[in-house]
Amino acid sequence: MKRINNLALILGGLVLSAGTALAGVPADPEFAALSARVTNWATGNLAITISIGALIIGAVVGLARVTAMPALTSIVFAILFSLGAGLITGIIGAVI
């Protein structure tokens, strides 16, 4: 028990003392335009259209199968699609 408490204290201290990862300027300015275009697609009107389309398809499939699971799956898909671009940009930005 004492060993677990010591390990928890050490891990807690490491977590609290860790700084945030900040990214610098992107390494490849050649792909900046492509990256901006894809990000705009993934967060703009195209993303909204795809998300609404997934919701409609999920609702139709849910009505055909008499279950709400396809509609809930399409809602999760829409949420992940809208948050995915920011998440990937944050991960890539922190790595570079």
Long-range contacts (C-beta under 8 A, 24 or more apart in sequence): 21-94, 22-94, 23-93, 23-94, 23-95, 23-96, 24-96, 26-93, 26-96, 27-96, 38-85, 39-85, 39-89, 42-81, 42-84, 42-85, 43-82, 43-85, 43-86, 47-81, 47-82, 47-85, 50-81, 51-77, 51-78, 51-81, 51-82, 52-78, 54-78, 54-81
